Amino acid sequence: MSHPASVYDFSARLLSGEEVSLDRYRGKVLLIVNVASKCGFTPQYAGLEALYRKHGGAGLVVLGFPCDQFGRQEPGDAAEIERFCSVNYGVTFPMFAKIEVNGPGAHPLYQFLKAQQPGILGTEGIKWNFTKFLVDREGRVAARYAPTDTPERIEREIAPLLG
């Protein structure tokens, strides 16, 4: 795969260990978020889950990617992460195995997302937990949001993509 055209060209491992192609989400609007259990932004899990429950029927899927690269705020293993998310926030959206989002070990999906939607001043690096990428129904990266951009604030930008 020389030049991936969309997020559907990637696969990733779920928390359960199953490797899935993101092609399974073709035609959906995706909100892809690097998450952590011990971060000041962790309460955003509640807002992300609320978005997923409210708009899932219209085609929104939130994809959570735990990452321990920021302040070591995701130290848990897959079972601990799953338990934390379900017990504390009732998370039902797909959660993936822990990945790296920056550096030479960055997951290929994140290399693609960052290249498609660079951050401030064209920098690609993810700055912190709960950076969000919005992907349209064609698999194109439509927008990038900072950790401080709450799910509630970006909801109005998701709705038009849902049609």
Secondary structure as UniProt FT lines:
FT   HELIX           7..9
FT   STRAND          11..14
FT   TURN            15..16
FT   STRAND          19..21
FT   HELIX           22..25
FT   TURN            26..27
FT   STRAND          29..35
FT   TURN            40..43
FT   HELIX           44..55
FT   HELIX           56..58
FT   STRAND          60..67
FT   TURN            71..72
FT   HELIX           78..89
FT   STRAND          95..96
FT   TURN            104..105
FT   HELIX           108..116
FT   HELIX           120..122
FT   TURN            129..130
FT   STRAND          132..135
FT   TURN            137..138
FT   STRAND          141..145
FT   TURN            147..148
FT   HELIX           151..162
//
